[in-house]
Amino acid sequence: MKSAGLLRDMVVACLLAALAAAGAGALTGHLDVGLGLAAGLTLGSLNGYLLQGLMDRGTPFAASGIFRILLFSSFALIAMLTLRSIAWTVPLGIGVAQLVMVVVALRRGLRAR
């Protein structure tokens, strides 16, 4: 199983989910919530590429994890300062993107058996 295909599949799945979240938000009259979720999904989809890039540079896994946690926490804090009442949507979208990554990896792993 090649990681490039896995990462591409994850980004595509997250972008489709982001479009769905924005569309659902628009349809229900909560466009701001949909856009916040879409932003989080888009940001979260980059986590795999960030991890792979850090590992390719020889960064220890623990240091990579700490860096990524700090980076995504910074995104959440920026969202909190700018979006105020709907700031929770961005970290939620990032978390959902991580779940998408797990589902895509499981699906590809089960197909490879």
Residue pairs with C-beta under 8 A, 6 or more apart in sequence:
1 108
1 109
1 112
3 48
3 52
5 108
6 48
6 104
6 105
6 108
7 48
7 49
7 52
9 104
9 108
10 45
10 48
10 97
10 100
10 101
10 104
10 105
11 45
11 46
11 48
11 49
13 100
13 103
13 104
14 41
14 42
14 44
14 45
14 97
14 100
15 41
15 42
15 45
17 41
17 96
17 97
17 100
18 37
18 38
18 39
18 41
18 42
18 93
19 38
21 34
21 37
21 38
21 41
21 93
22 31
22 34
22 35
22 37
22 38
23 34
24 34
25 31
25 32
25 33
25 34
25 35
25 37
25 38
26 34
28 34
32 83
32 86
32 89
33 86
33 89
35 89
36 79
36 83
36 86
36 87
36 88
36 89
36 90
36 92
36 93
37 89
37 90
37 92
37 93
37 96
38 93
39 79
39 89
39 90
39 93
40 79
40 89
40 90
40 91
40 92
40 93
40 94
40 95
40 96
40 97
41 93
41 94
41 96
41 97
41 100
42 93
42 97
43 72
43 75
43 90
43 93
43 94
43 97
44 72
44 93
44 94
44 95
44 96
44 97
44 98
44 100
44 101
45 97
45 100
45 101
47 68
47 72
47 94
47 97
47 98
47 101
48 101
50 68
50 71
51 64
51 68
54 63
54 64
54 67
54 68
55 61
55 64
59 67
72 91
72 94
75 90
75 91
75 94
76 87
76 90
76 91
76 94
79 87
79 89
79 90
79 91
80 87
81 87
83 89
83 90
